[in-house]
Amino acid sequence: MNEGRPAPYASHPLPACPFSAFSSKSKSESGLLQGPLPQTPTLPSTIQIVYSFNDETMIYGKVLPGPVVNLKQFKDIVSWHVNGQNARYFFKRQLADIGEFFDELGCDHDTLPFWAPGTVVGRVEGVGPKP
């Protein structure tokens, strides 16, 4: 009856994927896990946010639950001072190649960068005097 037709897929077993949970080999048998497991950094349960407006000398602070904070959460914190103005949001970072700099973020879902473990340093620019 099946003359000239290829055999059904079930008769051609697929090779086991070494990354699959259904693989017959364990990960250590397949050579994927050798030596000690790498240490994963622990994420902070709270995040200290330190921020200022324009070039003011006054620095403000707030503690939020961690492990990450996004720009929308930061905007909610500073909304008392921004008051609907077109503000720009900068966050202090450090890269090995160039050193310290302020990185501008604009999307509400952007995750704020840590300056130090569990600490974010931000600056809001373009905000006029408090009404």
Secondary structure as UniProt FT lines:
FT   TURN            3..4
FT   HELIX           9..11
FT   TURN            18..19
FT   TURN            21..22
FT   TURN            27..31
FT   STRAND          46..53
FT   TURN            54..55
FT   STRAND          60..65
FT   HELIX           71..82
FT   TURN            83..84
FT   STRAND          88..95
FT   TURN            96..98
FT   STRAND          99..105
FT   TURN            108..109
FT   TURN            117..118
FT   STRAND          119..125
//
